[in-house]
C-alpha cells in the first residue's frame, strides 16, 4: 500500500510562510500526478494544487500566486510552498494522487494554523 507522509506544518503568523513536504513510499511521482489537499474544520476537503508526472502544475485559482507545488523525483517527495499565509488557510493538509479517482486512503496530514 502506498504511503503518503506529510510534514512541515505548524503555527505561523499571518503573512508568514511554510513549506510542506510529502514523502511518497514508492517511486510513483514520475508516473502519476500528485496533489495537495486541505480540510478545514467543518468543511469539505478541497484540492489545493497538483503536479503532473512531467512537472506541469495546477493551483486553485483562489490560491494562485501564494501557493506553489513542486517535486523532487529523486527523493520521491512533493512540496507545497505557502507564502503570505492567511487565517483562512488554517486546515489540515494532505498529499495524495492528483487524480482523485486513484485515491484509496489518506495519510495523517499535517496541521497548518495561521494565527497571530
Buried (B, 14 or more C-beta within 10 A) or exposed (E): EBEBBBBBBEEBEEEBEBEBBBBBEEEBBEEBBBBBBBBBEEEEBEBBBBBBBEEEBBBBEEBEEBBBBBBEEEEBBBBBBBEEBEEEBBBBBBBBBBEEEEBEEBBEBBEBBBEE
